Amino acid sequence: MAPSSSVVAKIKVQLKLSISRLRMVQQKDTAIAKQQRRSMAQLLEQGKDESAKIRVENIIRSDLTTELLEILELYCELLLARIGLLEAKDCDPGLEEAIKSIIYAAPRTDIKELQQARQLLVEKYGKEFALVAMDNSDGKVAERVVKKLKVEPPPPELVTGYLTEIADAYGVQWPKPPRTPKREETPDFVDEDDDDDNPSRGQAQKNLEAPISTDELSKATPPRDLGPKSPVSVAPPSPSTDNMNPRIRLPGPPELKPSAKMSGLRKTSGTETRTGTPNGQGGGGATGKNVVGGKIPDVDELAKRFAALKK
């Protein structure tokens, strides 16, 4: 195998490792950025604006780094897709921007796999090619890569925009409105137009609301859950082929059957009501007049009945 082919094979392996490593670092930085944004929202809620403006610069720098890693990942995927063009001795014009951007930005990152891929690219195209890429003398390095790697304080407009976005995302009112002195409000029930014709004698009365009419109350529907609820709830059984309409049967009080003595007394009283007192006693007053709903019996007649019952 030719030396150039072996270098291209190594570059291919390092590009694959660089892509997976770049994705993992981006996910990690995104999770950390979420935690930082939450702490920024707490500072804004507490009114610590100056501290938030200083700390938000770390979030801005982290976002720029994440965007840079995303661009480098795209360049690595491009080189991997066009790996056959790396077999040529000279750099292909379609790959020049990607190769020089990786050579320019790799030393400024913490991705070891990307730095090893850069070393292989320098070995493939020579030191002069690498020096031109590092200095960006020909301007072939992507402008967005150069912009992301600039070390300068962010403009105030960008800081304010970040804080506003964080406040909106976490429901924090920022910037907070200035405090104004509270005015003494007059209660609604005080009559300010008091005159001498209708003196209030220093007592303010509230305007009573109109009572609700009876018709409106009758139209109102009471809630279904009004009143005490039973602590026991029974779910109805589901219908089956044997019983299409199942019903719930709750245990009730046992039916009381009358005893033999009570039955005898009922029969005796029924007979006396129909035929009068036994042995023909009753003085003719114990006939159909003494049935239920008839004439009220006298005291003497009641005494005769009790005497007949004792016999």
C-alpha positions in Angstrom: 0.0 0.0 0.0 1.3 3.4 -0.9 2.2 5.9 1.9 -0.6 8.3 0.8 -3.2 5.6 1.0 -2.1 4.6 4.5 -2.4 8.3 5.6 -5.8 8.6 4.1 -7.0 5.4 5.9 -5.7 6.9 9.2 -7.5 10.2 8.4 -10.7 8.3 7.8 -10.5 6.5 11.2 -9.7 9.7 13.0 -12.6 11.6 11.3 -15.1 9.0 12.5 -13.7 9.2 16.1 -13.8 13.0 15.9 -17.5 13.0 14.8 -18.6 10.8 17.7 -16.5 12.8 20.2 -17.8 16.2 18.9 -21.4 15.0 19.3 -20.9 13.8 22.9 -19.2 17.1 23.9 -22.1 19.1 22.4 -24.6 17.2 24.4 -22.7 17.7 27.6 -22.3 21.4 27.0 -26.0 21.8 26.2 -26.9 20.2 29.5 -24.5 22.4 31.4 -25.9 25.5 29.6 -29.4 24.6 30.8 -28.3 24.6 34.4 -26.5 27.9 34.0 -29.6 29.5 32.5 -31.7 28.3 35.4 -29.2 30.0 37.8 -29.3 33.1 35.7 -33.1 33.2 36.1 -32.8 32.9 39.9 -30.4 35.9 39.9 -32.8 38.0 37.8 -35.7 37.0 40.1 -33.7 38.1 43.1 -32.8 41.4 41.5 -29.1 40.8 41.1 -28.8 42.2 37.6 -25.1 43.1 37.8 -24.1 39.6 38.8 -26.3 38.2 36.1 -24.8 40.4 33.4 -21.3 39.2 34.3 -22.1 35.5 34.6 -24.1 35.4 31.4 -20.9 36.0 29.5 -19.9 32.4 30.3 -23.2 31.2 28.8 -22.5 33.2 25.6 -19.0 31.8 25.3 -20.3 28.2 25.9 -22.9 28.7 23.1 -20.2 30.0 20.7 -18.1 26.9 21.5 -21.0 24.6 20.9 -21.7 26.3 17.6 -18.0 25.9 16.6 -18.0 22.2 17.4 -21.1 21.8 15.3 -19.4 23.5 12.3 -16.3 21.3 12.7 -18.5 18.2 12.9 -20.1 19.1 9.6 -16.6 19.6 8.0 -15.5 16.2 9.3 -18.6 14.6 7.8 -17.8 16.4 4.5 -14.3 15.0 4.4 -15.5 11.6 5.3 -18.1 11.6 2.5 -15.4 12.8 0.0 -12.6 10.6 1.3 -11.7 9.5 -2.2 -10.6 13.1 -3.1 -7.9 13.0 -0.4 -6.0 10.4 -2.5 -4.8 13.3 -4.8 -1.4 14.9 -4.1 -2.8 18.5 -4.2 -5.7 19.7 -2.1 -9.1 19.6 -3.9 -10.7 23.1 -4.1 -14.0 21.6 -2.8 -12.2 20.4 0.3 -9.8 23.3 0.9 -12.2 25.3 3.2 -13.0 22.3 5.3 -9.3 21.2 5.7 -8.0 24.6 6.4 -10.8 25.3 8.9 -10.0 22.1 10.8 -6.2 22.9 10.8 -7.0 26.4 12.0 -9.5 25.5 14.8 -8.4 22.1 16.1 -5.6 23.5 18.3 -8.1 25.8 20.0 -10.4 22.9 21.1 -10.1 20.2 23.6 -11.0 17.4 21.2 -7.9 15.1 21.0 -9.3 13.0 18.1 -9.7 16.2 16.1 -6.2 17.3 16.9 -4.9 13.9 15.7 -6.9 14.3 12.5 -5.3 17.7 12.0 -1.8 16.2 12.4 -2.5 13.7 9.7 -3.8 16.4 7.4 -0.6 18.5 7.9 1.4 15.3 7.2 -0.6 14.8 4.0 -0.4 18.3 2.6 2.9 19.7 4.1 4.0 22.3 6.6 3.7 25.3 4.2 0.0 24.4 3.6 -0.5 24.2 7.4 1.2 27.6 8.0 -1.0 29.3 5.4 -4.0 27.8 7.1 -2.9 28.8 10.6 -2.3 32.4 9.6 -5.3 32.5 7.2 -3.3 34.6 4.9 -5.3 33.5 1.8 -8.7 33.8 3.6 -9.7 30.3 2.9 -10.7 29.6 6.5 -14.5 29.9 7.0 -15.4 33.3 8.3 -17.9 31.9 10.8 -15.1 29.7 12.3 -12.8 32.7 12.7 -15.7 34.7 14.3 -16.5 32.0 16.8 -12.9 31.8 17.9 -12.4 35.5 18.5 -11.7 36.3 22.2 -13.5 39.6 22.9 -16.2 40.7 25.4 -19.7 40.4 24.0 -21.6 43.6 23.1 -24.1 44.9 25.6 -26.9 44.3 23.2 -26.1 40.6 23.1 -25.9 40.4 26.9 -29.3 42.1 27.2 -30.8 39.9 24.6 -29.6 36.8 26.4 -31.0 38.0 29.8 -34.3 38.8 28.2 -34.6 35.4 26.6 -33.7 33.6 29.8 -36.3 35.7 31.7 -39.0 34.9 29.2 -38.1 31.2 29.2 -38.4 30.9 33.0 -41.3 33.3 33.5 -39.3 36.0 35.3 -40.3 39.6 34.9 -37.2 41.5 33.8 -36.4 44.3 33.8 -38.5 45.0 36.8 -40.6 48.2 36.7 -39.5 51.0 39.1 -41.3 51.2 42.4 -43.7 54.1 42.8 -45.0 55.4 46.1 -48.4 54.0 47.0 -51.2 56.5 47.3 -53.8 56.2 50.0 -56.9 54.9 48.2 -60.3 55.9 49.4 -62.6 52.9 50.1 -65.5 52.4 47.7 -68.1 52.5 50.4 -67.2 56.1 51.6 -69.6 58.7 50.3 -67.3 61.5 49.1 -70.3 63.7 48.0 -71.6 64.1 51.5 -73.4 67.4 52.0 -75.2 69.1 54.8 -78.7 67.9 53.6 -77.8 64.3 54.2 -75.2 64.2 56.9 -73.6 60.8 57.5 -72.5 61.6 61.1 -69.0 60.1 60.5 -70.4 56.6 59.6 -69.8 55.2 56.1 -72.2 52.6 54.9 -71.5 50.0 52.2 -73.7 49.7 49.1 -75.6 46.5 49.6 -75.8 44.2 46.7 -79.2 43.3 45.3 -80.5 40.0 46.7 -80.9 37.1 44.4 -84.4 36.5 43.3 -86.4 33.3 44.1 -86.7 32.4 40.4 -82.9 32.4 39.9 -82.6 30.1 43.0 -85.2 27.7 41.7 -83.4 27.5 38.3 -80.1 26.7 39.9 -79.1 23.0 39.8 -77.6 21.6 43.0 -74.3 19.8 42.7 -74.4 16.1 42.4 -71.9 15.6 45.3 -74.0 17.5 47.8 -74.4 15.8 51.1 -72.4 13.1 52.9 -71.0 10.3 50.8 -71.1 6.7 51.7 -67.7 5.4 52.8 -68.4 2.1 50.9 -68.6 2.1 47.1 -69.7 -1.0 45.2 -68.8 -1.3 41.5 -71.5 -2.9 39.4 -70.7 -6.3 38.0 -69.9 -6.5 34.3 -72.5 -8.2 32.1 -71.8 -11.7 30.9 -73.4 -14.3 28.7 -75.2 -15.9 31.7 -76.5 -12.6 33.1 -76.9 -9.8 30.6 -78.4 -7.3 33.1 -76.6 -7.8 36.4 -77.9 -5.9 39.5 -76.4 -5.2 42.9 -78.1 -6.8 45.9 -77.2 -5.3 49.2 -77.9 -7.1 52.4 -80.9 -5.7 54.2 -82.4 -6.2 57.7 -83.8 -9.7 58.3 -87.5 -10.2 58.0 -89.1 -10.7 61.5 -91.7 -13.5 61.6 -94.4 -13.2 64.3 -94.3 -15.8 67.1 -97.1 -18.3 67.8 -98.4 -16.3 70.8 -98.7 -13.0 68.7 -100.5 -14.9 66.0 -103.0 -16.3 68.5 -103.7 -12.8 69.9 -104.3 -11.4 66.4 -106.8 -14.2 65.6 -108.7 -13.7 69.0 -108.9 -9.9 68.5 -110.1 -10.4 64.9 -112.9 -12.8 66.0 -114.1 -10.5 68.7 -114.2 -7.6 66.4 -116.4 -9.5 63.9 -118.8 -11.3 66.4 -118.7 -9.2 69.7 -117.7 -10.5 73.2 -117.9 -14.2 73.9 -120.9 -15.9 75.7 -123.2 -13.2 74.5 -121.9 -10.6 76.9 -121.6 -7.1 75.8 -125.1 -5.8 76.2 -125.8 -5.5 72.5 -123.1 -2.8 72.2 -120.4 -5.1 70.8 -121.9 -5.4 67.3 -120.8 -3.9 64.1 -120.6 -0.5 65.7 -117.3 -1.4 67.5 -115.3 -2.3 64.4 -112.4 -0.1 63.4 -113.6 3.2 62.1 -117.0 2.8 64.0 -118.3 4.2 67.3 -115.8 4.6 70.1 -116.7 2.0 72.9 -117.5 3.2 76.4 -115.5 2.5 79.5 -118.0 -0.2 80.7 -117.8 -2.0 77.4 -114.0 -2.0 77.5 -114.1 -3.5 81.1 -116.4 -6.3 79.9 -113.9 -7.1 77.0 -111.0 -7.3 79.4 -113.0 -9.6 81.6 -113.8 -11.8 78.7 -110.1 -12.0 77.7 -109.1 -13.1 81.2 -111.5 -16.1 81.0 
